[in-house]
Amino acid sequence: MSAKTPNSFLRSPGVLACVAVCLLIGGAVLADYYRGLPEDAEATYVGRDTCVECHQAEVTAFHGSHHDLAMDHATDETVLGDFNDVTFEHDGIVSRMYRDGSKFMIHTEGPTGDMEDFEIKYVFGVDPLQQYMVEFDRDEDAAEDEIGRVQVLRISWDVERKRWFYLRPPDVSEKLAPGDPLHWTGIAQRWQTMCAECHSTNLQRNFDVATQRYHTTFSEIDVSCEACHGPASLHVELARSKSLFWDRRRGYALAKLKTVDTKPQLETCAPCHSRRGVLDALAKPGDEYTDHYSLELLRSDTYHDDGQIKDEVYVYGSFLQSKMYHKGIRCTDCHDPHSLQLKHPGNETCTSCHQHAAGKYDVPSHHHHAVGSEGAKCVNCHMPHTTYMAVDARRDHSLRVPRPDLSVKLGTPNACSSCHVEDQRQSLPQAVGEELKLYQDWLQAAEQGNTAVAEAITATDQWCDEACEKWYGAERLQPPHFAEALVGLRSGDPAAIKDALRLIAGSALPATESLTPVLARATALDELAQGGHRDAAQAAQRLINENKESPGSVHPMLLATAARAIGMLGASGAISPANVVKILLPLTKDPSRLVRSEAARGILSAGAYSRVTGSRRLELDKVLGDVHDEFMVADDRAGAHIGWAMLSEQRGQWADAIRAYNNAIRVQPESTGARSNLAALLDRLLPLAGQDPTAAQALAAVGGADGLDGVEKIIKQLRHEELPLLARDAELAPDLADVQYRYGLALYLSGDSRGAEKYLQRAVDLAPEVEVFSVALQALQRQLQSP
């Protein structure tokens, strides 16, 4: 019997069947791999109860975390404060906290000034303080999951000391009157306006401008799983499917936070841990930050000149300045992402990475303090804290080396002096010393002109600088710092302009010191432009050209600042409208929404809108439509409508401007600005009624049956209503020149020229460098002196 040939073997029924089966299995696997989710499938929120099915360990760690307890319904389990019929007094008001059955109640001053009873509906936070919230304006037919206007009480619970305290606004010592925006019933204490977005998951504010009502919803009351990982319905669908694969295009169908690039994770945490403006309400975890947010720059009222935290800035702006950020460190290198606790106790959080040469850092030879003392803790030197909300100490995340040498030279704070300034307490009058509880109190007193405190700080800074010189000698780190340029700019030193330009270009610091923080570069450019320096135009244009030659090479935040600078300088006449359009119009097509928005606004602020025609105008208007949506994210605040009204004026869209000003008045009738601006706009339009059809149409809608006479009556009424509001602001802010100036102008328009002179003079005294104040005062005085 002859042996089978290879071909005959392959043709045997068994082999053919096996091959067929393999091909079928392979085809099925391949089909399974390619099937995936439909391209247009949209993820929705499913809640943590679904997540716990597979992620028990993560949910267990999350339970009890600050994210888990960010907000909750007021119940016996969640309320920490004492509501056992206790009283608390502040500013002459005696409030009573008590129970009414299962309800938690407070008897306190209400929006009318009368003492009223309010039910506590929600608790806010868990440590180091807990706040309490009251719901107003709830429609009777509101859905069960809808929330009306919610106000946050200023009477708060100190969790550590177990006592009630009154949370005053910064720099406000007097009693807040009902109707004041800072009163607990005012807009500054409104949950939807100030807090909700970052304390709940999938928040939908749903404010109705016409009815002045909120219909707010959320998928979960606190900061839950999907707040960080994104809506998970598609992820759950994939997990429950019988497929062998996750989706070939979407992976796990969640935000990709565990990438080599640190950016997705950082920019997922950043929205709620940064002080920023919101460009839209559509951000999802993993999105580009500058497509949805505008990070606040290093403003002098929120940061010290060297970038250390001053006011609440929520970490991200600080971290962007750090060497850690430039070295690729991310949030979860130090913090557990679910429990939010540090990954290691004490100094081990730092030494888990900083392990160079055994004992190099966590020893007295490095920190020069007794082992186990406060001075031996890494964070006290490299992450000094500032206390906010009376009891909430927060660490500065710029992770810097203490620089008492900069304190001596520039007057900036430093971590060494924050402790050792206590050595100077005995040199102060007792009454002064008793007011200084924290280092920030010393700094504030010195800033407000207390020379004794300023001298004590200076002496401390000098001692600390000498000690560092003695300890570290030639190894001491004293590289150039961006603070030197910013301090010079802010003090009006002409020589600082050159340093600022080097800072903006990114060449102010040596390459060995990582990169100049983009936040500092943008701040220098912004302040140079605000000062009207023509050099800012060249610096801005260089950045724009650099990005044109190498797209994406300039950070969107810096590029957006350059666009804003061109707009500001165009408005001042330093750049012609034609050149503004030439420079900025291409940026309206930039990939970053932040850049597009600033470029479009810059064209308007420079008065260059009319220079854009045809299809280019249509493209610009599309971007301006996005700008309108940016404003309307905050449509429950007057400022949003005023901002859009001013842009509408610049476009000649008179009806839109009038409508927006009226919406501002409707939303916040107690605020100033909208009435004055609207009266001024109507005044300007009156002479145009016979020439400009759009002006005539807008005025006709305002005047109604009374025609132009009706418009004039409305102008007078607007100015009459605005006057007492401006008087209130002038009294509350006696040191703000702009507020005094606006009240002076309003008095002049009302016919009180002598009163106007008084307040215009006050504005000039407060800000003699502002030309418009002195010009207005001189014009008024000439008028008063003439027959």
Backbone hydrogen bonds, N-H to C=O, Kabsch-Sander energy under -0.5 kcal/mol:
donor,donor_aa,acceptor,acceptor_aa,energy
9,F,5,T,-2.1
10,L,6,P,-2.4
11,R,7,N,-1.5
12,S,9,F,-1.4
16,L,12,S,-2.4
17,A,13,P,-2.3
18,C,14,G,-2.2
19,V,15,V,-2.8
20,A,16,L,-2.4
21,V,17,A,-2.4
22,C,18,C,-2.5
23,L,19,V,-2.8
24,L,20,A,-2.6
25,I,21,V,-2.9
26,G,22,C,-3.2
27,G,23,L,-2.9
28,A,24,L,-2.5
29,V,25,I,-2.9
30,L,26,G,-2.8
31,A,27,G,-2.8
32,D,28,A,-2.6
33,Y,29,V,-2.5
34,Y,30,L,-2.2
35,R,31,A,-1.6
36,G,32,D,-0.8
41,A,38,P,-1.7
50,T,47,G,-1.2
51,C,47,G,-1.0
52,V,48,R,-2.2
53,E,50,T,-1.0
54,C,51,C,-1.4
55,H,51,C,-2.1
59,V,55,H,-2.3
60,T,56,Q,-2.4
61,A,57,A,-2.1
62,F,58,E,-2.2
63,H,59,V,-1.9
65,S,62,F,-2.4
69,L,65,S,-2.0
70,A,67,H,-1.3
72,D,123,V,-2.0
74,A,121,K,-2.1
75,T,73,H,-0.8
79,V,75,T,-2.5
83,F,81,G,-0.8
85,D,83,F,-1.5
86,V,97,M,-2.0
88,F,95,S,-2.5
90,H,93,I,-2.1
93,I,90,H,-2.9
94,V,92,G,-0.5
95,S,88,F,-3.1
95,S,93,I,-0.7
96,R,107,H,-1.9
97,M,86,V,-3.0
98,Y,96,R,-0.5
98,Y,105,M,-1.9
100,D,103,K,-2.1
103,K,100,D,-1.9
104,F,120,I,-0.5
105,M,98,Y,-3.0
106,I,118,F,-2.2
107,H,96,R,-2.7
108,T,106,I,-0.7
108,T,116,E,-2.2
110,G,114,D,-3.1
113,G,110,G,-1.3
116,E,108,T,-3.1
118,F,106,I,-2.7
120,I,104,F,-3.4
121,K,119,E,-0.7
121,K,133,M,-2.5
122,Y,133,M,-1.3
123,V,72,D,-2.8
124,F,131,Q,-2.7
125,G,70,A,-1.2
130,Q,157,W,-2.0
131,Q,124,F,-2.5
133,M,122,Y,-2.4
134,V,151,Q,-2.5
136,F,149,R,-4.2
139,D,137,D,-0.6
142,A,139,D,-1.6
146,E,143,A,-1.8
147,I,216,T,-1.8
149,R,136,F,-0.8
151,Q,134,V,-2.9
152,V,189,Q,-3.2
153,L,132,Y,-2.8
153,L,151,Q,-0.6
156,S,154,R,-0.6
156,S,165,F,-3.1
157,W,130,Q,-2.6
158,D,156,S,-0.5
158,D,163,R,-3.4
159,V,128,P,-1.8
159,V,157,W,-0.9
160,E,128,P,-0.7
162,K,158,D,-1.5
163,R,158,D,-1.1
165,F,156,S,-2.5
167,L,154,R,-2.5
167,L,165,F,-0.6
168,R,166,Y,-1.2
172,V,169,P,-1.6
173,S,171,D,-0.5
177,A,175,K,-0.5
180,D,177,A,-2.3
183,H,180,D,-1.7
186,G,183,H,-3.0
188,A,181,P,-2.0
189,Q,186,G,-1.5
190,R,187,I,-1.5
191,W,150,V,-2.8
194,M,190,R,-2.6
195,C,191,W,-2.2
196,A,191,W,-3.1
198,C,195,C,-1.3
199,H,195,C,-0.6
199,H,196,A,-1.5
200,S,196,A,-1.0
201,T,220,E,-2.3
201,T,222,D,-0.5
204,Q,217,T,-2.9
208,D,213,R,-2.9
209,V,207,F,-0.7
212,Q,208,D,-1.9
213,R,208,D,-1.1
215,H,205,R,-0.7
215,H,206,N,-1.9
216,T,147,I,-2.0
217,T,204,Q,-2.2
219,S,201,T,-2.0
220,E,201,T,-1.2
223,V,67,H,-1.8
224,S,222,D,-1.3
227,A,224,S,-1.6
228,C,224,S,-0.6
228,C,225,C,-1.3
229,H,225,C,-2.2
230,G,226,E,-1.3
233,S,44,T,-2.1
236,V,232,A,-2.6
237,E,233,S,-2.2
238,L,234,L,-2.3
239,A,235,H,-2.5
240,R,236,V,-2.3
241,S,237,E,-0.8
247,D,251,G,-1.7
248,R,33,Y,-0.5
251,G,247,D,-2.2
253,A,250,R,-2.1
255,A,229,H,-2.3
257,L,255,A,-1.2
266,L,262,T,-2.3
267,E,263,K,-3.0
268,T,264,P,-0.5
268,T,265,Q,-1.0
269,C,265,Q,-1.8
270,A,266,L,-2.3
272,C,269,C,-0.9
273,H,269,C,-0.8
273,H,270,A,-1.0
275,R,313,V,-0.7
276,R,274,S,-0.8
277,G,294,S,-2.7
279,L,277,G,-0.5
279,L,292,H,-3.5
280,D,292,H,-1.1
287,D,284,K,-2.2
291,D,288,E,-1.4
292,H,289,Y,-1.8
293,Y,289,Y,-2.5
294,S,277,G,-2.5
295,L,293,Y,-0.5
296,E,275,R,-2.6
298,L,519,L,-0.5
299,R,297,L,-2.4
302,T,299,R,-1.3
303,Y,299,R,-2.8
304,H,308,Q,-3.0
307,G,304,H,-2.6
310,K,302,T,-2.3
311,D,302,T,-2.1
313,V,311,D,-0.5
316,Y,273,H,-3.0
316,Y,314,Y,-1.7
317,G,313,V,-0.6
318,S,315,V,-0.6
319,F,315,V,-2.8
320,L,316,Y,-2.2
321,Q,318,S,-1.5
322,S,319,F,-1.6
326,H,322,S,-1.4
327,K,323,K,-1.3
328,G,325,Y,-1.5
329,I,324,M,-2.4
333,D,330,R,-1.9
334,C,331,C,-1.6
335,H,331,C,-2.4
336,D,341,Q,-3.2
340,L,336,D,-1.8
343,K,334,C,-2.6
348,E,345,P,-1.8
349,T,346,G,-1.5
350,C,347,N,-1.1
351,T,347,N,-2.8
352,S,348,E,-1.6
353,C,350,C,-1.6
354,H,350,C,-2.6
355,Q,353,C,-2.0
360,K,356,H,-0.7
360,K,357,A,-1.7
363,V,361,Y,-1.9
366,H,363,V,-2.0
367,H,363,V,-2.0
368,H,364,P,-2.3
373,S,370,A,-2.2
376,A,373,S,-1.2
377,K,374,E,-1.4
380,N,377,K,-0.8
381,C,377,K,-0.9
381,C,378,C,-1.0
382,H,378,C,-2.6
383,M,379,V,-2.3
386,T,394,R,-2.1
388,Y,386,T,-0.5
388,Y,392,D,-3.1
391,V,388,Y,-0.6
391,V,389,M,-1.5
392,D,388,Y,-2.8
393,A,391,V,-0.9
394,R,386,T,-2.7
394,R,392,D,-0.5
396,D,384,P,-2.0
399,L,396,D,-0.6
400,R,382,H,-0.9
406,L,403,R,-0.8
407,S,403,R,-1.4
408,V,404,P,-2.2
409,K,405,D,-1.9
410,L,406,L,-3.7
411,G,406,L,-0.8
411,G,407,S,-1.5
412,T,406,L,-0.7
418,S,414,N,-1.4
419,C,415,A,-0.7
419,C,416,C,-1.1
420,H,416,C,-2.3
421,V,417,S,-2.1
422,E,419,C,-1.5
423,D,420,H,-1.6
424,Q,421,V,-1.8
425,R,422,E,-1.5
427,S,424,Q,-1.7
428,L,425,R,-1.9
433,G,429,P,-2.5
434,E,430,Q,-2.1
435,E,431,A,-0.6
435,E,432,V,-1.2
436,L,432,V,-0.5
436,L,433,G,-1.1
437,K,435,E,-1.1
441,D,438,L,-1.0
442,W,438,L,-1.4
443,L,439,Y,-2.3
444,Q,440,Q,-2.3
445,A,441,D,-2.4
446,A,442,W,-2.4
447,E,443,L,-2.3
448,Q,444,Q,-1.8
449,G,446,A,-1.5
450,N,445,A,-2.3
451,T,449,G,-1.1
454,A,450,N,-2.3
455,E,451,T,-2.6
456,A,452,A,-1.8
457,I,453,V,-2.4
458,T,454,A,-2.5
459,A,455,E,-2.4
460,T,456,A,-1.9
461,D,457,I,-2.9
462,Q,458,T,-2.3
463,W,459,A,-2.1
464,C,460,T,-2.7
465,D,461,D,-2.4
466,E,462,Q,-2.3
467,A,463,W,-2.2
468,C,464,C,-2.4
469,E,465,D,-2.1
470,K,466,E,-2.1
471,W,467,A,-2.6
472,Y,468,C,-2.7
473,G,468,C,-0.6
473,G,469,E,-1.5
475,E,472,Y,-2.1
476,R,473,G,-1.6
478,Q,476,R,-0.7
484,E,481,H,-1.7
485,A,482,F,-0.7
486,L,482,F,-1.9
487,V,483,A,-3.0
488,G,484,E,-1.4
489,L,485,A,-2.4
490,R,486,L,-2.6
491,S,487,V,-1.4
492,G,488,G,-0.5
492,G,489,L,-1.1
493,D,488,G,-2.4
496,A,493,D,-1.7
497,I,494,P,-1.4
498,K,495,A,-0.5
499,D,495,A,-0.7
500,A,496,A,-2.6
501,L,497,I,-2.4
502,R,498,K,-1.8
503,L,499,D,-2.1
504,I,500,A,-2.8
505,A,501,L,-2.0
506,G,502,R,-0.7
506,G,503,L,-1.0
507,S,502,R,-2.4
508,A,502,R,-0.7
513,E,510,P,-1.9
514,S,511,A,-0.7
520,A,517,P,-0.6
521,R,517,P,-2.0
522,A,518,V,-2.6
523,T,519,L,-1.9
524,A,520,A,-2.4
525,L,521,R,-2.1
526,D,522,A,-2.6
527,E,523,T,-2.5
528,L,524,A,-2.2
529,A,525,L,-2.3
530,Q,526,D,-2.4
531,G,527,E,-1.5
532,G,529,A,-1.9
533,H,528,L,-1.9
536,A,533,H,-1.6
537,A,534,R,-1.0
538,Q,534,R,-1.1
539,A,535,D,-2.4
540,A,536,A,-2.7
541,Q,537,A,-2.5
542,R,538,Q,-2.2
543,L,539,A,-1.7
544,I,540,A,-2.2
545,N,541,Q,-2.7
546,E,542,R,-2.5
547,N,543,L,-2.2
548,K,544,I,-1.8
549,E,545,N,-2.4
550,S,546,E,-1.8
553,S,550,S,-2.2
558,L,555,H,-0.7
559,L,555,H,-2.7
560,A,556,P,-2.8
561,T,557,M,-1.6
562,A,558,L,-2.0
563,A,559,L,-2.0
564,R,560,A,-2.3
565,A,561,T,-2.5
566,I,562,A,-2.1
567,G,563,A,-2.0
568,M,564,R,-2.5
569,L,565,A,-2.6
570,G,566,I,-2.1
571,A,567,G,-2.1
572,S,568,M,-1.4
573,G,570,G,-0.9
574,A,569,L,-2.0
575,I,569,L,-1.0
580,V,576,S,-2.3
581,V,577,P,-2.2
582,K,578,A,-2.1
583,I,579,N,-2.5
584,L,580,V,-2.9
585,L,581,V,-2.3
587,L,584,L,-1.0
588,T,584,L,-0.7
588,T,585,L,-1.5
589,K,586,P,-1.5
590,D,587,L,-1.7
594,L,290,T,-1.7
596,R,592,S,-2.3
597,S,593,R,-2.8
598,E,594,L,-2.2
599,A,595,V,-2.4
600,A,596,R,-2.3
601,R,597,S,-2.5
602,G,598,E,-2.4
603,I,599,A,-1.9
604,L,600,A,-1.7
605,S,601,R,-3.1
606,A,602,G,-1.7
607,G,604,L,-2.1
608,A,603,I,-2.4
611,R,608,A,-1.4
612,V,609,Y,-1.8
613,T,611,R,-0.6
616,R,613,T,-1.1
617,R,613,T,-0.8
617,R,614,G,-0.5
618,L,614,G,-1.5
619,E,615,S,-2.1
620,L,616,R,-2.3
621,D,617,R,-2.8
622,K,618,L,-1.6
623,V,619,E,-1.6
624,L,620,L,-2.4
625,G,621,D,-1.7
626,D,622,K,-1.2
627,V,623,V,-1.9
628,H,624,L,-2.3
629,D,625,G,-1.7
630,E,626,D,-2.0
631,F,627,V,-2.1
632,M,628,H,-2.2
633,V,629,D,-0.7
633,V,630,E,-0.9
634,A,631,F,-1.8
635,D,632,M,-1.4
637,R,634,A,-2.0
640,A,637,R,-0.8
641,H,637,R,-1.0
642,I,638,A,-2.6
643,G,639,G,-2.5
644,W,640,A,-1.9
645,A,641,H,-2.4
646,M,642,I,-2.4
647,L,643,G,-1.7
648,S,644,W,-2.4
649,E,645,A,-2.3
650,Q,646,M,-1.8
651,R,647,L,-1.0
652,G,648,S,-0.5
652,G,649,E,-1.4
653,Q,648,S,-2.7
654,W,652,G,-1.5
657,A,653,Q,-2.1
658,I,654,W,-2.7
659,R,655,A,-2.5
660,A,656,D,-2.4
661,Y,657,A,-2.6
662,N,658,I,-2.3
663,N,659,R,-2.1
664,A,660,A,-2.1
665,I,661,Y,-2.0
666,R,662,N,-2.2
667,V,663,N,-2.7
668,Q,664,A,-2.4
671,S,668,Q,-1.9
677,N,673,G,-2.6
678,L,674,A,-2.5
679,A,675,R,-2.7
680,A,676,S,-2.3
681,L,677,N,-2.3
682,L,678,L,-2.6
683,D,679,A,-2.2
684,R,680,A,-1.9
685,L,681,L,-1.9
686,L,682,L,-1.6
688,L,685,L,-1.3
689,A,685,L,-0.6
689,A,686,L,-1.4
691,Q,688,L,-1.9
692,D,688,L,-3.1
696,A,692,D,-2.6
697,Q,693,P,-2.5
698,A,694,T,-2.2
699,L,695,A,-2.6
700,A,696,A,-2.2
701,A,697,Q,-1.7
702,V,698,A,-1.2
703,G,699,L,-3.3
704,G,700,A,-2.0
706,D,703,G,-1.4
707,G,704,G,-1.6
709,D,706,D,-1.0
710,G,706,D,-1.0
711,V,707,G,-1.4
712,E,708,L,-2.2
713,K,709,D,-1.9
714,I,710,G,-2.0
715,I,711,V,-2.3
716,K,712,E,-2.0
717,Q,713,K,-2.5
718,L,714,I,-2.8
719,R,715,I,-2.2
720,H,716,K,-2.3
721,E,717,Q,-2.4
722,E,718,L,-1.8
723,L,719,R,-1.5
725,L,721,E,-0.6
726,L,722,E,-2.4
727,A,723,L,-2.3
728,R,724,P,-2.1
729,D,725,L,-2.1
730,A,726,L,-2.6
731,E,727,A,-1.8
732,L,728,R,-2.3
733,A,729,D,-2.3
736,L,733,A,-1.6
737,A,735,D,-0.8
740,Q,736,L,-1.8
741,Y,737,A,-2.5
742,R,738,D,-2.4
743,Y,739,V,-1.9
744,G,740,Q,-2.1
745,L,741,Y,-2.4
746,A,742,R,-2.1
747,L,743,Y,-2.3
748,Y,744,G,-2.0
749,L,745,L,-2.5
750,S,746,A,-1.4
751,G,748,Y,-1.5
752,D,747,L,-2.4
753,S,751,G,-1.3
756,A,752,D,-2.0
757,E,753,S,-2.3
758,K,754,R,-1.7
759,Y,755,G,-1.7
760,L,756,A,-2.6
761,Q,757,E,-2.4
762,R,758,K,-1.6
763,A,759,Y,-2.0
764,V,760,L,-2.2
765,D,761,Q,-2.5
766,L,762,R,-2.0
767,A,763,A,-2.2
770,V,767,A,-1.7
771,E,769,E,-0.8
773,F,770,V,-0.7
774,S,770,V,-1.2
775,V,771,E,-2.5
776,A,772,V,-2.0
777,L,773,F,-2.1
778,Q,774,S,-2.6
779,A,775,V,-2.3
780,L,776,A,-2.1
781,Q,777,L,-2.6
782,R,778,Q,-2.2
783,Q,779,A,-1.9
784,L,780,L,-2.4
785,Q,781,Q,-1.7
786,S,782,R,-1.2
